[in-house]
């Protein structure tokens, strides 16, 4: 190959991006992180995208980011900005997220609302007891009331004003209405409250997954910055060597230019990665309710520890049993069944009882006990189709809740299968990435030796540098994808909160 042809090929290679990102240094935007699951107020959904800063030839990671949707994107800010950076542990970040994230706050408010509705439904079945004590003084104008009596008795005049007189009354009253509809509504509200509590638990799991995923992404971003700094040092050494050799007349000016392009490319990568790292920390602070101006550092490193391939069928059964969203969907089905039964029970009679007992007299010492009791049975004769309409609406809601329950079971199974596949694929990627790192480092050493010996130019050396950079990025991406797949599998089986200490310990 002639020198001119080699130069042309090199220029074309840079133009097509074969050796990494273009010299503009623009990196792909950080993609939001995947959380599997859905609640009534928000969701976190899986997304597959390349990690920012990866080379053109790097392997795309599996579920490389997390996308937080709905109120889970926000939080209530808590705390004052400190001049000293905070050391943020993973468990502390999770607890802050659960406490201050808007998604978990909304789920807690919904659970409290459901509790109030259950208490109101129970109150419909309990008697109402009221009491009163009154003292009345009264004078009556009979003429004003229309009572005008004339008695033809000489010397006698019928009084036109009566009183004043007074009386005392102390009384307690009770009213109670009992119907099958009220009883069914009470049971439906109890299932709704149970569903709301389970949705709150599911919300905590979604927040935990979002926080852990963001924590892992920041760790990966820091590793990419560390790798970029190492690549800059390597590119700087090559550039210095090319300059020295050019001054000694041992190589052409094009070798200096190529090495300088590579050095500037690595610096632009570092700028983009640093910017991405800072934005991820801001997103993390926003997620957990920390002041976004607060500087913090991650206190935990998540080690890579390969685990045996999981038994998918066992994990699916575990997910169907443990997942809070599946249990919440089941509770909503039971609530809808009770609502349907309550609507049908409107055809049945209802019983109402009321009564009172008290003492009445001129004053408490001159009083006598009195009471009254009334019982009634009410039954519908003609309701203009209202009961039929209530039943139709309840049946439609029940069918919808059953469909949602089946969908929740299917979603749980899909999450488990996806996470298991991601774990296997990411583990294989990590093994290959480790081998590629060693091979790329060895190839770079050989290229340097050949360049020092003068048997090659900087084309081979630049290619070797880009191969090392790509191999390092692939290793970081694969490790991040594996750890994220572990967390996603824990979420899929309903054990995400319990998995956080094991993740930090590498178990």
C-alpha positions as CSV (number, residue, x, y, z in Angstrom):
1,X,0.0,0.0,0.0
2,X,1.4,3.4,-1.0
3,X,1.7,6.2,1.5
4,X,-0.8,8.3,-0.4
5,X,-3.3,5.4,-0.4
6,X,-2.8,4.9,3.3
7,X,-3.5,8.6,4.0
8,X,-6.7,8.5,1.9
9,X,-7.9,5.4,3.7
10,X,-7.2,7.0,7.0
11,X,-9.1,10.2,6.1
12,X,-12.0,8.2,4.8
13,X,-12.1,6.1,7.9
14,X,-12.3,9.2,10.2
15,X,-15.0,10.7,7.9
16,X,-17.1,7.5,8.2
17,X,-16.5,7.2,12.0
18,X,-14.7,3.8,11.9
19,X,-12.4,4.9,14.8
20,X,-15.1,6.2,17.1
21,X,-17.3,9.3,17.4
22,X,-16.8,12.2,15.0
23,X,-14.3,14.9,15.9
24,X,-17.2,17.1,17.0
25,X,-17.3,15.1,20.2
26,X,-21.1,15.0,20.3
27,X,-22.3,12.0,22.3
28,X,-25.7,10.3,22.1
29,X,-28.1,11.8,24.6
30,X,-28.4,9.8,27.8
31,X,-31.6,7.7,27.5
32,X,-34.0,7.3,30.3
33,X,-33.6,4.0,32.5
34,X,-36.0,0.8,32.1
35,X,-38.4,0.0,34.9
36,X,-40.8,-2.8,34.3
37,X,-44.2,-2.3,35.8
38,X,-47.2,0.0,35.9
39,X,-49.4,1.6,38.5
40,X,-52.5,3.8,38.5
41,X,-50.5,7.0,38.9
42,X,-47.3,6.4,36.8
43,X,-45.0,3.9,35.4
44,X,-41.5,3.0,34.5
45,X,-41.0,1.2,31.2
46,X,-38.1,-0.6,29.6
47,X,-36.1,1.1,26.9
48,X,-33.2,-0.2,24.9
49,X,-30.6,2.3,23.8
50,X,-26.8,2.6,23.5
51,X,-24.9,4.1,26.4
52,X,-23.6,7.6,25.9
53,X,-19.9,7.7,24.9
54,X,-19.7,4.3,23.4
55,X,-17.7,3.9,20.2
56,X,-19.3,3.2,16.9
57,X,-18.3,-0.5,17.0
58,X,-19.2,-1.1,20.6
59,X,-21.9,-3.6,21.5
60,X,-25.3,-2.2,22.5
61,X,-26.1,-3.1,26.0
62,X,-29.3,-4.7,27.2
63,X,-31.9,-2.4,28.8
64,X,-29.1,0.2,29.2
65,X,-31.2,2.9,30.8
66,X,-34.4,3.5,32.8
67,X,-37.3,5.6,31.8
68,X,-39.4,7.1,34.6
69,X,-42.8,8.2,33.7
70,X,-45.6,10.2,35.3
71,X,-45.3,11.5,38.8
72,X,-42.2,9.3,39.4
73,X,-40.2,11.9,37.5
74,X,-40.7,14.4,40.4
75,X,-40.2,14.7,44.1
76,X,-40.6,17.1,47.0
77,X,-37.3,18.7,47.7
78,X,-36.0,18.2,51.2
79,X,-32.9,19.4,53.0
80,X,-30.5,22.3,52.9
81,X,-27.6,22.7,50.5
82,X,-24.3,21.9,52.2
83,X,-20.9,23.3,51.2
84,X,-19.4,19.9,51.7
85,X,-20.2,17.1,49.3
86,X,-22.4,14.4,50.7
87,X,-21.4,10.7,50.6
88,X,-24.6,9.0,49.3
89,X,-25.0,5.3,50.1
90,X,-27.3,3.2,47.9
91,X,-29.6,2.3,50.7
92,X,-29.9,5.9,51.8
93,X,-30.7,7.0,48.3
94,X,-33.5,4.4,48.1
95,X,-35.0,5.5,51.4
96,X,-34.9,9.1,50.3
97,X,-36.6,8.2,47.1
98,X,-39.3,6.2,48.8
99,X,-40.0,9.1,51.2
100,X,-39.8,12.1,48.9
101,X,-40.5,10.8,45.4
102,X,-43.8,12.1,44.1
103,X,-45.0,8.7,42.9
104,X,-44.7,7.0,46.3
105,X,-46.3,10.1,47.9
106,X,-49.2,9.9,45.6
107,X,-49.7,6.2,46.2
108,X,-49.6,6.9,50.0
109,X,-52.3,9.5,49.6
110,X,-54.4,7.1,47.5
111,X,-54.1,4.5,50.2
112,X,-55.2,7.0,52.9
113,X,-58.2,8.0,50.7
114,X,-59.2,4.3,50.3
115,X,-59.0,3.9,54.0
116,X,-61.4,6.8,54.5
117,X,-63.8,5.3,52.0
118,X,-63.7,2.0,53.8
119,X,-64.5,3.7,57.1
120,X,-67.4,5.5,55.5
121,X,-68.8,2.2,54.1
122,X,-68.5,0.6,57.5
123,X,-70.3,3.6,59.1
124,X,-73.3,2.8,56.9
125,X,-73.8,-0.5,58.7
126,X,-73.4,1.0,62.2
127,X,-76.2,2.7,64.1
128,X,-76.3,6.5,64.6
129,X,-76.9,7.5,68.2
130,X,-77.5,11.1,69.1
131,X,-78.5,12.9,72.3
132,X,-79.9,16.2,73.3
133,X,-80.8,18.1,76.5
134,X,-83.2,21.1,76.2
135,X,-84.8,23.5,78.5
136,X,-87.7,25.5,77.0
137,X,-89.5,28.7,78.3
138,X,-92.4,29.8,76.2
139,X,-95.3,32.3,76.2
140,X,-98.0,32.0,73.5
141,X,-100.3,34.7,72.1
142,X,-103.5,32.8,71.3
143,X,-105.0,35.6,69.3
144,X,-101.9,35.9,67.1
145,X,-102.2,32.1,66.6
146,X,-105.8,32.7,65.4
147,X,-107.5,31.4,68.5
148,X,-110.2,33.9,69.5
149,X,-112.7,32.6,72.0
150,X,-115.5,34.6,73.4
151,X,-117.3,33.1,76.4
152,X,-120.8,34.6,77.2
153,X,-120.2,34.6,81.0
154,X,-120.4,37.9,82.8
155,X,-117.2,38.8,84.4
156,X,-115.1,36.0,82.7
157,X,-112.7,36.7,79.9
158,X,-110.8,33.9,78.1
159,X,-107.1,34.7,78.2
160,X,-105.5,35.7,74.9
161,X,-101.9,35.1,76.2
162,X,-100.8,31.8,77.8
163,X,-97.7,31.6,79.9
164,X,-95.0,31.9,80.5
165,X,-94.4,28.2,81.1
166,X,-91.3,25.9,80.7
167,X,-90.5,22.3,80.2
168,X,-87.3,20.1,80.3
169,X,-86.4,17.2,77.9
170,X,-83.3,15.0,77.9
171,X,-83.4,12.3,75.2
172,X,-81.2,9.9,73.2
173,X,-82.2,8.7,69.8
174,X,-81.0,5.8,67.6
175,X,-81.4,5.1,63.9
176,X,-80.2,2.1,62.0
177,X,-80.6,0.9,58.5
178,X,-79.5,-2.6,57.3
179,X,-79.4,-3.8,53.8
180,X,-77.4,-6.4,51.8
181,X,-76.3,-3.7,49.5
182,X,-74.6,-1.8,52.3
183,X,-72.9,-4.9,53.5
184,X,-71.6,-5.7,50.0
185,X,-70.4,-2.2,49.5
186,X,-68.5,-2.4,52.8
187,X,-66.7,-5.6,51.6
188,X,-65.9,-3.9,48.3
189,X,-64.4,-0.9,50.0
190,X,-62.3,-3.2,52.2
191,X,-60.9,-4.9,49.0
192,X,-60.2,-1.4,47.5
193,X,-58.3,-0.4,50.6
194,X,-56.2,-3.6,50.4
195,X,-55.6,-2.9,46.7
196,X,-54.4,0.6,47.5
197,X,-52.0,-0.7,50.2
198,X,-50.6,-3.1,47.6
199,X,-50.3,-0.3,45.1
200,X,-48.3,1.7,47.6
201,X,-46.0,-1.3,48.0
202,X,-45.7,-1.6,44.2
203,X,-44.9,2.2,44.1
204,X,-42.1,1.7,46.6
205,X,-40.7,-1.0,44.4
206,X,-40.8,1.2,41.3
207,X,-39.1,4.0,43.1
208,X,-36.4,1.6,44.4
209,X,-35.8,0.3,40.9
210,X,-35.6,3.9,39.5
211,X,-33.1,5.0,42.2
212,X,-30.9,1.9,41.9
213,X,-30.9,2.2,38.1
214,X,-29.9,5.8,38.4
215,X,-27.2,4.9,40.9
216,X,-25.8,2.3,38.6
217,X,-25.8,4.6,35.7
218,X,-23.9,7.2,37.6
219,X,-21.3,4.6,38.6
220,X,-21.0,3.6,34.9
221,X,-20.7,7.2,33.9
222,X,-17.9,7.7,36.4
223,X,-16.1,4.6,35.0
224,X,-16.4,6.0,31.5
225,X,-14.8,9.3,32.6
226,X,-12.0,7.4,34.3
227,X,-11.4,5.4,31.1
228,X,-11.5,8.6,29.0
229,X,-8.9,10.1,31.2
230,X,-6.7,7.1,30.7
231,X,-7.2,7.3,26.9
232,X,-6.2,10.9,27.0
233,X,-3.0,10.1,28.8
234,X,-2.2,7.4,26.3
235,X,-3.1,9.6,23.3
236,X,-0.9,12.4,24.8
237,X,2.0,10.1,25.1
238,X,1.6,9.0,21.5
239,X,1.4,12.5,20.3
240,X,4.5,13.6,22.2
241,X,6.3,10.6,20.7
242,X,5.2,11.5,17.2
243,X,6.3,15.0,17.7
244,X,9.7,13.9,18.9
245,X,10.1,11.5,16.0
246,X,9.0,14.1,13.5
247,X,11.6,16.6,14.8
248,X,14.2,13.8,14.5
249,X,13.1,13.2,10.9
250,X,12.0,9.6,11.6
251,X,8.3,10.1,10.6
252,X,6.1,12.3,8.4
253,X,4.1,15.3,9.6
254,X,0.9,13.3,8.9
255,X,1.7,11.0,11.8
256,X,1.8,14.0,14.1
257,X,-1.5,15.2,12.7
258,X,-3.2,11.8,13.1
259,X,-2.0,11.5,16.7
260,X,-3.2,15.0,17.5
261,X,-6.7,14.3,16.0
262,X,-6.9,11.2,18.2
263,X,-5.9,13.2,21.3
264,X,-8.5,15.9,20.6
265,X,-11.2,13.3,19.9
266,X,-10.5,11.7,23.3
267,X,-10.7,15.2,25.0
268,X,-14.0,15.8,23.3
269,X,-15.3,12.5,24.5
270,X,-14.3,13.4,28.0
271,X,-16.1,16.7,27.8
272,X,-19.3,15.0,26.6
273,X,-19.0,12.2,29.3
274,X,-18.4,14.8,32.0
275,X,-21.5,16.7,31.0
276,X,-23.5,13.6,30.9
277,X,-22.2,12.6,34.3
278,X,-23.3,15.9,35.8
279,X,-26.8,15.7,34.3
280,X,-27.3,12.2,35.6
281,X,-26.4,13.4,39.1
282,X,-29.0,16.2,38.8
283,X,-31.6,13.6,37.6
284,X,-30.7,11.5,40.6
285,X,-31.1,14.4,43.0
286,X,-34.5,15.2,41.4
287,X,-35.6,11.6,41.8
288,X,-34.9,11.4,45.6
289,X,-35.8,14.9,46.6
290,X,-32.3,16.2,47.2
291,X,-31.5,19.8,46.4
292,X,-30.1,19.8,42.9
293,X,-27.4,22.3,43.9
294,X,-26.1,19.8,46.5
295,X,-22.9,18.2,45.5
296,X,-22.7,14.5,46.4
297,X,-20.5,11.4,45.7
298,X,-21.5,7.8,45.6
299,X,-20.3,5.9,48.6
300,X,-21.0,2.4,47.3
301,X,-19.4,0.5,44.4
302,X,-21.5,-2.2,42.8
303,X,-19.2,-5.1,42.1
304,X,-19.7,-7.6,39.3
305,X,-20.5,-11.1,40.4
306,X,-21.7,-13.6,37.9
307,X,-24.6,-15.8,39.2
308,X,-25.9,-19.1,37.9
309,X,-28.7,-18.9,35.3
310,X,-32.0,-18.7,37.2
311,X,-34.9,-21.2,37.0
312,X,-37.3,-19.1,35.0
313,X,-40.4,-21.2,35.8
314,X,-39.7,-21.0,39.5
315,X,-39.2,-17.3,39.3
316,X,-42.5,-16.8,37.4
317,X,-44.4,-18.6,40.1
318,X,-42.6,-16.5,42.7
319,X,-43.5,-13.3,40.8
320,X,-47.2,-14.3,40.6
321,X,-47.2,-14.9,44.3
322,X,-45.1,-11.9,45.5
323,X,-45.6,-9.1,43.1
324,X,-47.6,-6.3,44.7
325,X,-49.1,-5.1,41.4
326,X,-50.4,-8.6,40.6
327,X,-51.9,-8.9,44.1
328,X,-53.4,-5.4,43.8
329,X,-55.1,-6.4,40.5
330,X,-56.5,-9.5,42.2
331,X,-57.9,-7.3,45.1
332,X,-59.5,-5.0,42.5
333,X,-61.2,-8.0,40.9
334,X,-62.6,-9.0,44.4
335,X,-63.8,-5.4,45.0
336,X,-65.6,-5.4,41.6
337,X,-67.3,-8.7,42.4
338,X,-68.6,-7.3,45.7
339,X,-69.8,-4.2,43.9
340,X,-71.6,-6.4,41.4
341,X,-73.2,-8.3,44.2
342,X,-74.2,-5.0,45.9
343,X,-75.9,-3.8,42.8
344,X,-77.9,-7.1,42.5
345,X,-78.9,-6.9,46.1
346,X,-80.8,-3.6,45.5
347,X,-83.8,-5.9,44.6
348,X,-83.8,-7.1,48.2
349,X,-85.7,-5.5,51.1
350,X,-83.9,-3.3,53.6
351,X,-84.7,-2.8,57.3
352,X,-84.8,0.5,59.1
353,X,-85.1,0.9,62.9
354,X,-85.4,4.1,64.8
355,X,-86.2,4.9,68.4
356,X,-85.6,7.3,71.3
357,X,-85.8,7.4,75.1
358,X,-85.7,10.3,77.5
359,X,-87.1,12.1,80.4
360,X,-89.5,15.1,80.0
361,X,-91.1,17.3,82.6
362,X,-91.3,20.8,84.1
363,X,-87.7,20.4,85.4
364,X,-85.3,17.4,85.9
365,X,-86.8,16.7,89.4
366,X,-90.3,16.7,88.0
367,X,-89.9,14.6,84.8
368,X,-91.0,11.2,83.6
369,X,-89.4,8.8,81.1
370,X,-90.9,8.4,77.6
371,X,-89.8,6.4,74.6
372,X,-90.7,5.6,71.0
373,X,-89.6,2.7,68.7
374,X,-90.3,2.4,65.0
375,X,-89.4,-0.4,62.7
376,X,-89.9,-0.5,58.9
377,X,-89.2,-2.8,56.0
378,X,-88.7,-1.2,52.6
379,X,-88.6,-3.0,49.3
380,X,-88.5,-1.8,45.8
381,X,-91.5,-2.0,43.6
382,X,-90.7,0.1,40.6
383,X,-87.3,1.8,40.1
384,X,-87.5,2.8,36.4
385,X,-84.6,0.5,35.5
386,X,-82.1,2.1,37.9
387,X,-81.1,-1.2,39.5
388,X,-80.6,-2.9,36.1
389,X,-78.4,0.0,35.1
390,X,-76.3,-0.3,38.2
391,X,-75.9,-4.0,37.6
392,X,-74.8,-3.5,34.0
393,X,-72.2,-0.9,35.0
394,X,-70.9,-3.2,37.8
395,X,-70.6,-6.1,35.3
396,X,-68.7,-4.0,32.9
397,X,-66.3,-2.8,35.6
398,X,-65.8,-6.4,36.8
399,X,-65.0,-7.6,33.2
400,X,-62.4,-4.8,33.0
401,X,-60.8,-5.6,36.3
402,X,-60.5,-9.3,35.3
403,X,-58.8,-8.3,32.1
404,X,-56.4,-6.1,34.0
405,X,-55.6,-8.9,36.4
406,X,-54.8,-11.3,33.5
407,X,-52.7,-8.5,32.0
408,X,-50.8,-8.0,35.2
409,X,-50.0,-11.8,35.4
410,X,-48.8,-11.7,31.8
411,X,-46.7,-8.6,32.4
412,X,-45.1,-10.2,35.5
413,X,-44.2,-13.3,33.5
414,X,-42.8,-11.1,30.6
415,X,-40.7,-9.1,33.1
416,X,-39.2,-12.3,34.5
417,X,-38.4,-13.8,31.2
418,X,-37.0,-10.5,29.8
419,X,-34.8,-10.0,32.9
420,X,-33.5,-13.6,32.8
421,X,-32.6,-13.2,29.1
422,X,-30.9,-9.9,29.8
423,X,-28.9,-11.4,32.7
424,X,-27.7,-14.3,30.5
425,X,-26.9,-12.0,27.5
426,X,-25.1,-9.5,29.7
427,X,-23.0,-12.1,31.5
428,X,-21.9,-13.4,28.1
429,X,-21.1,-9.8,27.0
430,X,-19.0,-9.3,30.1
431,X,-17.0,-12.4,29.5
432,X,-16.3,-11.4,25.9
433,X,-15.6,-7.8,26.9
434,X,-13.0,-8.9,29.5
435,X,-11.3,-11.0,26.8
436,X,-11.5,-8.0,24.3
437,X,-9.9,-5.7,26.9
438,X,-6.9,-8.0,27.3
439,X,-6.6,-8.5,23.5
440,X,-7.0,-4.8,22.8
441,X,-4.4,-3.8,25.4
442,X,-1.9,-6.4,24.0
443,X,-2.5,-5.1,20.4
444,X,-1.9,-1.5,21.6
445,X,1.4,-2.5,23.2
446,X,2.5,-4.2,20.0
447,X,1.5,-1.2,17.9
448,X,3.5,1.1,20.2
449,X,6.5,-1.2,19.9
450,X,6.2,-1.3,16.1
451,X,5.8,2.5,16.0
452,X,8.9,3.0,18.2
453,X,10.8,0.6,16.0
454,X,9.8,2.6,13.0
455,X,8.2,-0.3,11.2
456,X,4.7,1.2,11.2
457,X,3.1,4.7,11.2
458,X,0.4,6.1,13.5
459,X,-2.5,4.6,11.5
460,X,-2.0,1.3,13.2
461,X,-1.4,3.0,16.5
462,X,-4.6,5.1,16.3
463,X,-6.6,2.1,15.4
464,X,-5.2,0.2,18.4
465,X,-6.1,3.1,20.6
466,X,-9.6,3.2,19.4
467,X,-9.9,-0.5,19.8
468,X,-8.9,-0.2,23.4
469,X,-11.3,2.7,24.0
470,X,-14.1,0.6,22.5
471,X,-13.2,-2.5,24.5
472,X,-13.2,-0.5,27.8
473,X,-16.6,1.1,26.9
474,X,-18.0,-2.3,26.1
475,X,-16.8,-3.7,29.4
476,X,-18.4,-0.8,31.3
477,X,-21.7,-1.1,29.4
478,X,-21.9,-4.9,29.8
479,X,-21.2,-4.7,33.5
480,X,-23.8,-2.0,33.9
481,X,-26.3,-4.0,31.9
482,X,-25.7,-7.1,34.0
483,X,-26.2,-5.3,37.3
484,X,-29.3,-3.6,36.0
485,X,-30.6,-6.9,34.8
486,X,-30.1,-8.3,38.3
487,X,-32.1,-5.4,39.8
488,X,-34.8,-5.8,37.1
489,X,-35.1,-9.5,37.9
490,X,-35.5,-8.7,41.6
491,X,-38.2,-6.2,40.7
492,X,-39.9,-8.7,38.4
493,X,-40.1,-11.2,41.3
494,X,-41.2,-8.6,43.8
495,X,-38.0,-8.6,45.9
496,X,-36.4,-5.4,44.8
497,X,-36.2,-3.8,48.2
498,X,-34.6,-6.9,49.8
499,X,-32.1,-7.1,47.0
500,X,-30.4,-3.7,47.6
501,X,-28.1,-4.9,50.4
502,X,-27.2,-8.0,48.5
503,X,-26.4,-5.9,45.4
504,X,-23.9,-3.7,47.4
505,X,-22.3,-6.7,49.0
506,X,-22.0,-8.4,45.6
507,X,-24.1,-11.4,46.5
